Every structure is written in C-alpha cells, then in structure tokens.
C-alpha cells in the first residue's frame, strides 16, 4: 500500500483577543477540562475563589491523591510583575490556610517574558511555581490551544546530599500518630527491599514525607496518608531508564506513572509487595544505583 505523502502546512499562533476570545472564555475551557494544563488528574475545587486579603484566585485545583493544591492564575498577553505578585500572594494565603497540604503556584499566560525569569531567580526558588505558556492556533473554524510548561520549580527534590536531619516534630512517633500502621508497614517493607550494596537503607522522617537513602542521593519518598488505602511512593531512577523500568513494572502487574523528569510515581499496598516482590526489588536496585552516580 502506498503511503500518502504528508504536506507541510505552516500555521502561526495568534493572541486570543485577536480571535475575539477573552479570558473568561479561556477559563471556561480550563474548567471544562483541567487536563489541558498538563499537570495531571486535577480537580477544580473553586473558580474565582475569594481571598481574605482581597481579589479572587482564578482557580484552586487539587491533586487529592498526593494532597497537593494548585493556585492557578490565568491571563492573556504577556505576564507582568503585578500578576507574579498576585499569584504568589494567593499561593501564600492558601498555604497558611491549609499548612498540612503541599501547595504550588501556577501562572498561565500567552507570553512568559525574560523579566519573569529574572524575578523568579531573585526569589531563589523559594516559591514552588509552575509557568505555563499558552499558544492559540486557528484552524478553519476551530481553535487549538497548546499549553507548554516553561518553568517548574515545584518538582519535589529534597536536599540531594542525602543528609536530611530529623526534627523533634518529624520522627517515627509523629508518623505513627499521623497515618495507619499498615501504611508505615509498607514503608518499612520497601526499605527492606533495598540492596545493601552501598550501605544500609535509612529512613528520614519529615513533616510532609518520609525519605530513603543508602548514603548517596535521596532516591525514594513516601507519602503515607491517613485517609488512603495505599502509600504514594516517588522513586527517582533517572531519565534514561525510566520508561523501560515502567514497562517492566507494568508487565509484572504493577501500575507506574512518570513523575517529573526522572522519577516514577506508584501507589503501593502491602499486597503488592507480597505479589510483586521480585519486580520491586529490581526497581529499588535501579534507584539505589542511580543514587550513587
């Protein structure tokens, strides 16, 4: 069968206002389908949520599985300083309102200028923030939207030196009071699967997570939540082998998803450890090898 030759069609992005579309229209598209932002399976908690300090945040969204809230601001045209300040202010208000959750500020604009990156650099990445640049394309009588993440300081990466101190407020007793015994049992069981090639596996207890290392870089983070029946686990394996590792896990009957640029996200139950012990041992072996690079 002769394959049809595809022809190149040049198309330029256009500003939404030039297409007679406004910010309210854009917000409605995001409300109808939050996955457009490319941030995963998010749920809209509230559109235009009123803030005690004044103003309204365009969207408050949630990743309920990972106890994360996203404070999202949307604007047409280029991002400006007032927009940055407003987004960070809303993020801080929600962070103080729900301190037990993770929070991330999100800016969506048609143009992310170099001045924006300069401002963020001055903040020294103190604020977990995602910048998404929006492009619109008119194709006949339809509009195609493209959302590209141009900055992400939110990807979780605790101190890469593997030397996270324990604090009196975040230790084993803290987590025993915070979550279910069966979820801590999952953490302990995963720890026992790590090979001792480069040292004994060690857990570091923090207020938002439990981290794991054998002396190199941290390579595994546990999020045992009281309301969940599983333990959310992030495992860093590097970008090169990640997809093949995910394929092997899925072939073994385990669900695994990409997280950030180098990590894998899984929901692990004790039953998974019993059924898929060998596959998980291989996973932690790969992650531990990465941590010693």
C-alpha positions in Angstrom: 0.0 0.0 0.0 1.4 3.4 -1.0 1.6 5.7 1.9 0.3 9.2 1.4 2.8 12.0 1.5 2.1 14.5 4.2 2.4 18.1 3.2 3.7 20.8 5.4 1.2 23.4 6.5 2.6 26.5 8.2 0.5 28.0 10.9 1.3 30.8 13.3 0.0 31.2 16.8 -2.4 34.1 17.5 -3.5 36.0 20.5 -6.9 35.0 21.8 -8.1 38.6 21.7 -7.4 38.8 18.0 -9.8 35.8 17.7 -12.4 37.7 19.6 -11.9 35.4 22.6 -11.4 36.7 26.2 -10.0 35.5 29.5 -13.4 34.3 30.6 -13.6 32.0 27.6 -10.2 30.6 28.4 -11.1 30.0 32.0 -14.2 28.1 30.9 -12.1 25.8 28.7 -9.8 25.0 31.6 -12.8 24.5 33.9 -14.3 22.0 31.4 -11.0 20.1 31.0 -8.3 20.8 33.6 -6.0 18.3 31.9 -5.3 21.0 29.3 -2.7 22.4 31.7 -0.7 19.2 31.6 -0.5 18.9 35.4 -2.1 15.5 35.7 -5.5 14.5 37.0 -6.5 17.7 38.8 -10.0 18.6 40.2 -11.3 22.1 40.3 -12.2 23.0 43.9 -13.3 26.5 43.1 -13.2 29.0 40.3 -12.5 32.6 41.3 -12.1 31.8 44.9 -12.4 35.0 47.0 -9.3 35.7 49.1 -9.4 37.3 52.6 -6.7 39.7 51.5 -8.8 40.9 48.6 -9.1 39.7 45.0 -10.1 36.4 43.5 -7.8 33.5 42.6 -8.8 32.2 39.1 -8.7 28.5 40.1 -8.0 26.5 43.2 -7.3 22.9 42.0 -6.4 19.8 43.8 -4.5 16.6 43.3 -6.3 14.6 46.0 -4.2 11.6 45.6 -1.0 13.4 46.6 -2.5 16.0 48.9 -1.4 18.9 46.7 -3.2 22.1 45.9 -2.6 24.3 42.9 -3.3 28.0 43.0 -3.7 28.9 39.3 -3.8 32.4 37.8 -4.7 32.9 34.1 -4.0 35.9 32.0 -4.0 37.0 28.3 -1.0 38.7 26.8 2.5 38.8 28.5 2.9 38.1 32.2 3.7 41.1 34.3 5.1 41.9 37.8 1.7 42.5 39.3 0.5 39.2 38.0 3.5 37.4 39.6 3.0 39.1 42.9 -0.7 38.3 42.9 -0.1 34.7 42.1 2.5 34.3 44.9 0.2 36.1 47.3 -2.7 33.8 46.7 -0.4 30.8 47.0 0.8 32.1 50.4 -2.8 32.7 51.6 -3.8 29.1 50.7 -0.6 27.7 52.1 -1.3 29.3 55.5 -5.0 28.2 55.4 -4.1 24.5 54.8 -0.5 24.1 56.1 -0.7 20.3 56.1 -1.0 20.1 52.3 1.6 20.8 49.6 0.9 23.9 47.6 2.1 25.1 44.1 1.6 28.5 42.4 0.7 28.3 38.7 0.9 31.1 36.2 -0.7 30.7 32.8 0.0 33.5 30.2 0.3 33.9 26.4 3.8 35.2 26.8 6.4 34.4 29.5 9.0 37.2 29.3 12.6 37.1 30.3 11.9 39.6 33.1 9.7 36.9 34.6 12.6 34.5 34.9 14.7 37.3 36.4 12.1 37.8 39.2 11.9 34.1 39.9 15.7 33.9 40.1 15.7 36.7 42.7 13.2 34.5 44.8 15.9 31.8 44.7 13.2 29.2 44.0 11.7 29.8 47.5 8.2 29.5 46.0 7.2 26.3 44.2 6.0 27.7 41.0 5.0 26.5 37.5 4.8 28.8 34.5 2.8 27.7 31.5 2.8 29.5 28.2 -0.3 29.4 26.1 -0.5 29.4 22.3 -3.7 29.5 20.2 -4.0 28.4 16.6 -7.0 29.0 14.4 -7.6 26.0 12.1 -10.5 26.7 9.8 -13.4 27.5 12.1 -11.8 25.9 15.2 -9.3 27.0 17.8 -6.5 24.7 19.0 -4.8 25.5 22.4 -1.3 24.5 23.3 0.0 24.7 26.9 3.7 24.4 27.3 5.4 24.3 30.8 8.4 26.6 30.5 9.3 26.7 34.2 8.8 24.2 37.0 10.4 24.8 40.4 7.7 22.6 42.0 9.2 19.2 41.2 9.9 17.7 44.5 13.6 17.2 45.1 14.7 17.4 48.8 18.3 18.1 49.6 20.2 15.9 47.1 23.0 15.2 49.5 21.1 12.5 51.4 21.6 14.3 54.7 18.2 15.4 55.8 18.1 15.9 59.6 15.3 14.6 61.8 13.5 17.2 63.8 11.6 16.7 67.1 8.4 17.4 65.2 9.0 14.8 62.5 10.1 11.4 63.7 8.7 7.9 63.8 6.3 8.8 66.6 5.0 11.7 64.5 4.1 9.4 61.6 2.7 6.7 63.9 0.2 9.3 65.1 -0.4 10.7 61.6 -1.1 7.6 59.5 -2.2 4.0 59.5 0.1 1.3 60.9 -0.4 -0.7 57.7 0.9 2.2 55.6 4.0 2.5 57.8 4.4 -1.2 57.3 4.6 -0.6 53.5 7.3 2.0 54.1 9.3 -0.5 56.2 8.8 -3.3 53.8 10.0 -1.2 50.8 13.0 -0.2 52.9 13.8 -3.9 53.4 13.8 -4.5 49.7 16.7 -2.0 49.0 20.0 -3.8 48.4 22.8 -3.0 50.9 25.4 -2.8 48.2 26.4 0.8 49.1 25.2 0.9 52.7 22.3 0.2 54.9 19.0 1.8 53.8 18.0 4.6 56.1 14.7 6.5 56.5 14.5 10.2 57.2 11.2 11.4 58.8 9.9 14.8 57.7 6.6 16.5 58.3 5.3 16.1 54.7 7.1 12.8 53.7 9.5 10.1 54.6 12.7 9.9 52.5 15.0 7.0 51.9 18.7 6.7 51.1 21.7 4.4 51.5 24.2 7.2 51.8 24.1 8.7 48.3 21.4 10.9 46.9 17.9 10.5 48.2 16.1 8.3 45.8 12.7 7.4 47.3 9.9 9.4 49.0 6.9 8.0 50.8 3.6 9.9 51.4 1.5 7.7 53.8 -1.8 9.5 54.3 -4.3 8.6 56.9 -7.3 8.6 54.5 -5.7 6.4 51.8 -5.6 2.7 51.5 -2.2 2.8 49.8 1.1 4.6 50.2 2.0 7.0 47.5 5.7 6.5 46.6 8.0 8.6 44.4 11.2 6.8 43.2 14.0 8.5 41.3 15.6 6.3 38.6 16.9 8.8 36.1 15.5 9.8 32.7 17.5 7.3 30.6 16.0 4.1 32.0 12.7 5.3 33.4 10.4 4.2 30.5 11.9 0.7 30.4 11.5 0.4 34.1 7.9 1.5 33.9 7.3 -1.0 31.1 8.8 -3.8 33.2 6.7 -2.9 36.2 3.5 -2.8 34.2 4.4 -6.2 32.6 4.7 -7.6 36.2 1.2 -6.2 37.0 2.2 -3.0 38.8 0.9 0.4 37.8 3.6 3.1 37.5 3.4 6.6 36.2 6.0 9.2 35.2 6.7 11.9 37.7 8.7 15.0 36.8 11.8 14.4 34.6 13.4 11.4 36.3 11.0 9.8 38.7 8.3 7.2 38.9 5.1 7.5 40.9 3.3 4.5 42.4 0.6 3.6 44.8 1.9 0.7 46.9 -0.1 -1.7 49.2 1.3 -4.5 51.3 -0.4 -6.9 48.9 1.7 -5.5 46.1 4.9 -6.2 48.0 3.8 -9.8 48.6 2.7 -10.4 45.0 5.4 -8.5 43.1 8.4 -8.7 45.5 11.0 -9.5 42.7 9.8 -6.7 40.5 10.0 -4.2 43.4 13.5 -5.5 44.4 14.7 -4.8 40.9 13.1 -1.3 41.0 14.8 -0.3 44.2 18.1 -1.8 42.9 17.9 0.5 39.9 17.0 3.5 42.0 19.8 2.8 44.5 22.3 2.5 41.7 21.1 5.9 40.4 21.6 7.5 43.8 25.3 6.5 43.8 26.1 8.1 40.4 
